[in-house]
Amino acid sequence: MAGNWASENNEIVKGYFQDNFPDFILLEETAHGPFWGVRYMKNNITINIKGDIGFYIEIIIDGDLYNLWKYDRSVTNYQKTSNKNILFQLSVLQSFLQ
């Protein structure tokens, strides 16, 4: 059950990337027990999304780490893993990348 839930979270992210960031390449996917996550890359930008009951997004540009919550503090209100919160954080990521 938990593995399916983790996979479903990854599918939400992968669908969002396919629709909004088609140039990013999926490098890694994790769905083991409650743990889920994906890693994408495009040129010098790596996006890590990792979680279990809560989750976070980190951006690495030219080796420098940027946590999404530092860019937009409202993300801290959307850290519990849910479809709504995943999509909210991905929309903030989209703003960050533009």
N, C-alpha and C positions, 0 to 999 in steps of 0.2 A: 504493500500500500504506500508506504513512505517513498519508495523508489518511483512509483508512478507520479506522486505529487511533485517530487523533485524534477522528474522529466517534463511534467506539464509546465513548471516554472521556466525551464530552459526553452520550451517550445514558444512560450509567450515572447521571450527575449529574441529568439531566432526569427520569429515572424516579424517582429518590429524592425530588426536589422535588415531583413530581406526587403521590407517595404520602404525603409527610411535611410538605410546606410548600405546600399547594395555593393559598394566598392570594398567594404570590409570583408575580410576572410576569416571564417571560423577556424581557430587553431586548436581549441580544446573544449571539451564538454564533460562535465562531471554530474552524475546523478547517482549517489550512493547513500542509501538510507535517507536521512533528512537533509543531507548536504547536496547542494546543487550549485551550478555555476557554468559560465562560459568565458572564453577568452577570444577576443577578436583582434585583428591587426589590419592596418592600412598604412603603408609607408612607414613613417616614424612614430605612429600612434598605436598604442595597445590599450584595449579596453578590457578590464577584468570585472566581472560581475560574480559575486560569491555570496552564498548564504545558506541558511537553514531556516529557523523560525524568523530570523531577521536577515537582512541582506544589505549590501553596499556596492557601490560602483566606484572603481578607481580608474583614472586615466593616466597613462604613462606616455609622455611626449619627449622624445630625444633623451630618454633615460630619467626624466624628472617626473616624480609622482604627484598627481593632483587628485585629491579626494573630492568627489562630487559635492559632499556636504559643505566643503569650504567655499565652493563657488556659489552655492545657493543653500543657505541655512534651513530653508523650509523643508529640505530633504529629510532632516532629522525627524520630522513628523510623519514620515512615510517609510520608515525602516522595517516595519513588520512585514513579513512576506505575505503578499496578497496580490491578486491580479491588478487591482486598482493601484496599489502602491508601486508595483513593478512598472506599470505603464506611466505613472507620474514621474518616477525617477528617470525613465528613459526619455521622457519629454524634456526634462531638465538637461539631460546629457545632450540631446539634440540642440538645445539652445547654446550649450557650452561649445559644441563643435562648430557652430556657424560663425 
